[in-house]
Amino acid sequence: MRFVARMLVVFCGVQFLFVSVAYGDGVITDLTADKVPIEWNFNGANIFLFGAIEGDISEENKPDVIVVVRGPSAPLVVRKKKRMAGIWVNRNPLEVKDVPLYYSVASSHPLLDIAPAALLNQLGIGFDALVDQLSKRIDIEDLKGAERYSEAVVRLMERQGLYKSGATGVKIVGDRLFQVNIALDANVPSGAFEADVYLFRGGKLLGRRVTELSIHKSGFERFLYNFAFQYPLLYGVVAVMLAVIAGLMATALFRKD
């Protein structure tokens, strides 16, 4: 019901745009859910972002849409594997600052068919732009080395399903309506997310809209999360005590007479 209600709001907004702002260029957007609770049985979620395109649209001048979803940022330590005495070990750790813990990009056409690479990099759209941004956040003089570390970050996050990029994904319905499925895996981090919607035409950026999304722990998981961060010492003591008690109980249950 909530999804239908929001679609009706967008539809009414589109009708209003036809009459009052048909001369403008931009987008209006909404989400089927702007808050996602994470409970003990959370195994992922699918959220639909949908919207409408404002302005004049002709057969020869159809717009394109790119949707970039960015999650909360945190520093990450990356290590380079080196072979020593026949064993692969992690060496040369480097900290990468402000790494998005979630990043996905979807578009109505392949990115380079929508806009030039220089503009995409400037806006931070795509994995190439992300690598370039992360390289500047590493305290190292070797630019090539910083780029390799940044590529490793993107590769590892993509392997974990936290970075996603597809040649397409945005479905344009008719001339003005569009939608995209934001797939969140079970390991998605909690925090504040932003869904950036970019409107392009002829390789130029015409409009941009930011929609906020919150993913948060709820129930007993939220209690444990807050307890661990607000009282770390007490949390550690309780965890050790519970481990000792569990060990004693296991010993008692499986003791052989």
C-alpha positions as CSV (number, residue, x, y, z in Angstrom):
1,M,0.0,0.0,0.0
2,R,2.8,2.4,0.8
3,F,4.4,1.7,-2.6
4,V,1.2,2.4,-4.4
5,A,0.6,5.6,-2.4
6,R,4.0,6.9,-3.3
7,M,3.6,6.0,-7.0
8,L,0.3,8.0,-6.9
9,V,2.2,11.0,-5.4
10,V,4.8,10.8,-8.2
11,F,2.1,10.4,-10.9
12,C,0.3,13.5,-9.5
13,G,3.5,15.4,-9.4
14,V,4.2,14.5,-13.0
15,Q,0.8,15.8,-14.1
16,F,1.5,19.0,-12.3
17,L,4.9,19.3,-14.0
18,F,3.3,18.9,-17.4
19,V,1.3,22.1,-16.7
20,S,3.5,24.3,-14.6
21,V,7.2,23.5,-15.1
22,A,7.3,21.9,-18.5
23,Y,10.0,24.3,-19.5
24,G,12.5,23.2,-16.8
25,D,15.0,20.3,-16.6
26,G,15.3,18.1,-13.6
27,V,14.0,15.1,-11.7
28,I,11.8,14.2,-8.8
29,T,12.4,11.0,-6.9
30,D,11.2,8.9,-4.0
31,L,11.9,5.5,-2.4
32,T,9.6,2.6,-1.6
33,A,11.2,2.7,1.9
34,D,13.6,5.3,3.3
35,K,14.3,3.4,6.5
36,V,15.6,-0.2,6.6
37,P,15.8,-1.9,10.0
38,I,18.4,-4.6,10.5
39,E,17.3,-7.4,12.8
40,W,18.7,-10.8,13.7
41,N,17.0,-12.5,10.7
42,F,18.0,-9.8,8.2
43,N,19.1,-11.4,4.9
44,G,19.1,-8.4,2.6
45,A,16.5,-6.1,1.1
46,N,15.3,-4.7,-2.2
47,I,14.4,-1.0,-2.4
48,F,12.9,0.6,-5.5
49,L,13.8,4.2,-6.3
50,F,11.4,5.7,-8.8
51,G,10.9,9.2,-10.2
52,A,10.0,11.4,-13.1
53,I,11.9,13.6,-15.5
54,E,10.9,17.2,-15.9
55,G,11.3,19.3,-19.0
56,D,10.8,19.0,-22.7
57,I,11.4,15.6,-24.2
58,S,11.6,14.8,-27.9
59,E,12.4,11.6,-29.8
60,E,15.7,13.0,-30.9
61,N,16.6,14.4,-27.5
62,K,15.9,11.7,-24.9
63,P,17.5,12.1,-21.5
64,D,19.5,9.5,-19.6
65,V,19.5,8.8,-15.9
66,I,22.3,7.6,-13.6
67,V,21.7,6.6,-10.0
68,V,24.6,6.4,-7.5
69,V,24.0,5.1,-4.0
70,R,26.7,5.9,-1.4
71,G,26.9,4.5,2.1
72,P,28.6,5.7,5.2
73,S,32.4,6.3,5.0
74,A,35.2,5.0,7.3
75,P,39.0,4.5,7.0
76,L,40.2,1.2,5.8
77,V,43.7,-0.4,6.1
78,V,45.0,-2.1,3.0
79,R,48.0,-4.5,3.0
80,K,50.0,-5.7,0.1
81,K,50.9,-9.4,-0.1
82,K,54.5,-10.3,-0.5
83,R,56.2,-13.7,-0.7
84,M,58.7,-14.3,2.0
85,A,60.5,-17.7,2.5
86,G,57.9,-19.3,0.3
87,I,55.0,-17.9,2.3
88,W,52.6,-15.1,1.3
89,V,52.4,-12.5,4.1
90,N,50.7,-9.2,4.4
91,R,53.1,-6.2,4.3
92,N,53.2,-2.5,3.8
93,P,49.8,-1.5,5.4
94,L,48.3,1.8,4.3
95,E,45.3,3.6,5.5
96,V,42.7,4.8,3.0
97,K,40.6,7.6,4.4
98,D,36.9,8.1,4.0
99,V,36.2,4.9,2.1
100,P,32.4,4.5,1.2
101,L,31.4,1.2,2.9
102,Y,28.7,0.8,0.2
103,Y,28.7,2.1,-3.4
104,S,26.5,1.2,-6.3
105,V,25.9,2.8,-9.7
106,A,23.1,2.0,-12.2
107,S,22.3,3.8,-15.4
108,S,19.9,3.8,-18.3
109,H,22.8,3.2,-20.8
110,P,26.5,2.5,-20.4
111,L,28.2,5.3,-18.6
112,L,30.5,6.4,-21.3
113,D,27.6,6.5,-23.8
114,I,25.9,9.0,-21.4
115,A,28.7,11.5,-20.6
116,P,32.4,11.9,-21.1
117,A,34.8,10.3,-18.7
118,A,36.1,13.7,-17.5
119,L,32.6,14.8,-16.4
120,L,31.9,11.4,-14.8
121,N,35.2,11.6,-12.8
122,Q,34.3,15.1,-11.7
123,L,31.0,13.9,-10.3
124,G,32.4,10.8,-8.7
125,I,30.4,8.4,-10.9
126,G,31.7,5.0,-11.7
127,F,34.5,2.8,-10.3
128,D,37.2,4.7,-12.3
129,A,36.2,7.9,-10.6
130,L,36.0,6.1,-7.2
131,V,39.6,4.8,-7.6
132,D,40.8,8.3,-8.5
133,Q,39.1,9.8,-5.4
134,L,40.5,7.1,-3.1
135,S,44.0,7.5,-4.5
136,K,44.0,11.1,-3.3
137,R,43.1,10.0,0.3
138,I,46.2,7.9,0.7
139,D,49.3,9.4,2.3
140,I,51.9,8.2,-0.2
141,E,54.1,10.0,-2.7
142,D,54.0,7.2,-5.3
143,L,50.9,8.0,-7.3
144,K,50.9,4.7,-9.1
145,G,51.2,2.9,-5.8
146,A,48.3,4.8,-4.4
147,E,46.2,3.9,-7.5
148,R,47.1,0.2,-7.0
149,Y,46.0,0.3,-3.4
150,S,42.7,2.1,-4.4
151,E,42.0,-0.5,-7.1
152,A,42.6,-3.2,-4.4
153,V,40.0,-1.5,-2.2
154,V,37.4,-1.4,-4.9
155,R,38.1,-5.0,-6.0
156,L,37.8,-6.3,-2.4
157,M,34.6,-4.4,-1.7
158,E,33.1,-5.6,-5.0
159,R,34.0,-9.2,-4.1
160,Q,32.1,-8.7,-0.8
161,G,29.0,-7.4,-2.7
162,L,29.3,-3.9,-1.2
163,Y,30.3,-2.2,-4.5
164,K,28.1,-2.8,-7.5
165,S,28.3,-1.5,-11.0
166,G,26.2,-2.4,-14.0
167,A,26.1,-1.1,-17.6
168,T,22.4,-0.6,-17.1
169,G,19.9,-1.0,-14.3
170,V,17.7,2.1,-14.6
171,K,14.5,1.3,-16.4
172,I,12.8,4.3,-18.2
173,V,9.1,3.7,-18.6
174,G,7.5,5.8,-21.3
175,D,9.2,9.1,-21.7
176,R,9.3,10.5,-18.2
177,L,9.0,7.8,-15.5
178,F,12.0,5.7,-14.4
179,Q,12.8,3.1,-11.7
180,V,15.8,1.2,-10.4
181,N,16.2,-1.6,-7.9
182,I,18.6,-1.0,-5.1
183,A,19.7,-4.5,-3.9
184,L,21.1,-4.6,-0.4
185,D,22.9,-7.7,0.7
186,A,22.9,-9.1,4.2
187,N,26.3,-7.6,5.0
188,V,25.2,-4.0,4.2
189,P,26.6,-1.6,6.8
190,S,24.3,0.5,8.9
191,G,24.2,4.3,8.7
192,A,23.1,7.1,6.5
193,F,23.0,6.5,2.8
194,E,22.5,8.9,-0.1
195,A,20.9,8.1,-3.5
196,D,22.2,10.6,-6.1
197,V,20.1,10.8,-9.3
198,Y,21.7,12.5,-12.2
199,L,19.9,13.6,-15.4
200,F,21.9,13.9,-18.6
201,R,21.1,14.9,-22.1
202,G,23.6,15.1,-24.9
203,G,26.5,14.4,-22.6
204,K,25.6,17.3,-20.3
205,L,24.4,17.3,-16.8
206,L,20.9,18.9,-16.6
207,G,19.7,18.1,-13.1
208,R,20.5,16.3,-9.9
209,R,18.4,15.1,-6.9
210,V,19.6,13.6,-3.6
211,T,17.4,11.2,-1.7
212,E,18.4,10.1,1.8
213,L,18.1,6.5,3.0
214,S,18.7,5.2,6.6
215,I,19.8,1.6,7.4
216,H,19.9,1.0,11.1
217,K,20.0,-1.8,13.6
218,S,16.9,-2.5,15.6
219,G,15.7,-4.6,18.4
220,F,18.2,-6.6,20.5
221,E,20.9,-6.1,17.8
222,R,20.7,-2.3,18.2
223,F,21.0,-2.7,22.0
224,L,24.2,-4.8,21.6
225,Y,25.6,-2.4,19.0
226,N,25.1,0.6,21.2
227,F,26.3,-1.2,24.3
228,A,29.5,-2.3,22.6
229,F,30.4,1.3,21.4
230,Q,29.2,3.2,24.5
231,Y,30.7,0.9,27.1
232,P,33.5,-1.1,25.3
233,L,35.3,-2.1,28.5
234,L,32.1,-3.4,30.2
235,Y,31.1,-5.1,26.9
236,G,34.4,-6.9,26.8
237,V,34.1,-8.1,30.4
238,V,30.6,-9.4,29.9
239,A,31.6,-11.1,26.7
240,V,34.5,-12.9,28.5
241,M,32.2,-13.9,31.3
242,L,29.6,-15.3,28.9
243,A,32.3,-17.3,27.1
244,V,33.6,-18.8,30.4
245,I,30.1,-19.7,31.4
246,A,29.4,-21.3,28.1
247,G,32.6,-23.3,28.3
248,L,31.8,-24.6,31.8
249,M,28.3,-25.6,30.7
250,A,29.7,-27.4,27.6
251,T,32.2,-29.2,29.8
252,A,29.5,-30.3,32.2
253,L,27.2,-31.5,29.5
254,F,29.8,-33.5,27.6
255,R,31.7,-34.8,30.6
256,K,32.3,-38.5,30.6
257,D,31.6,-40.3,33.8
